[in-house]
Amino acid sequence: MRSICQLGNKLGKNPHPKSGAFPLVVAGRVRDDRGIASALLIRLIRIVMEYLYYIANTSLTLRVVDYLRTAHHLPLQFITVIHQIDGWVVKVKMSQYLTPEMHGDFRAFMNELGIPYDPEIRLQMALWSLETGQSPLSVMRRYQVAVVCHGSPDRKEIEAFRQQFVKGLGYCPETLA
């Protein structure tokens, strides 16, 4: 069995004197692996302007809304809150890229309250329709989803939805607690 050093030397490359890492060979050119890693990290953070989370109940959803109303340092473009039978889907879109520190802080906050969410195609289409300017009412009719709020964070809309839903059911389900 060949060691990594033998394989690296066979490629004609010597390990880095301090780290011992071999440079990557990409398309016939040698690249420094640190440069690639930092470029990928920057590209990944620049791509992330949207955050989509599943949140278990109303009180946690209200914490997200309250935080976004008071977090003036975040370039919030809009928030979308959709109620489902088993919980809440919250999409937060920023108007510009966050710094790596702001991105990390915001993700940490959101990860404390919910989990990153990958929606089914029907919900993806509903979210996209809202983003392209269709009215929440037409999106609710077309995709059969309960759009509670879309735009600026509004605690009153979520609380009114909860009260109306509980009044209609006659009891308060766990997701609306």
LINVENKA-V936823 format. One record per run of one state. SS is the DSSP state (H for helix, E for strand, C for the rest). FROM is the first residue (numbers start at 1). LEN is the number of residues. If there is no record, write none. Layout:
SS_FROM_LEN / SS_FROM_LEN
This chain:
C_1_3 / H_4_7 / C_11_13 / E_24_3 / C_27_2 / E_29_3 / C_32_1 / H_33_15 / C_48_2 / E_50_6 / C_56_2 / H_58_13 / C_71_5 / E_76_9 / C_85_2 / E_87_8 / C_95_5 / H_100_14 / E_114_3 / C_117_4 / H_121_11 / C_132_4 / H_136_8 / C_144_2 / E_146_6 / C_152_3 / H_155_15 / C_170_4 / H_174_3 / C_177_1
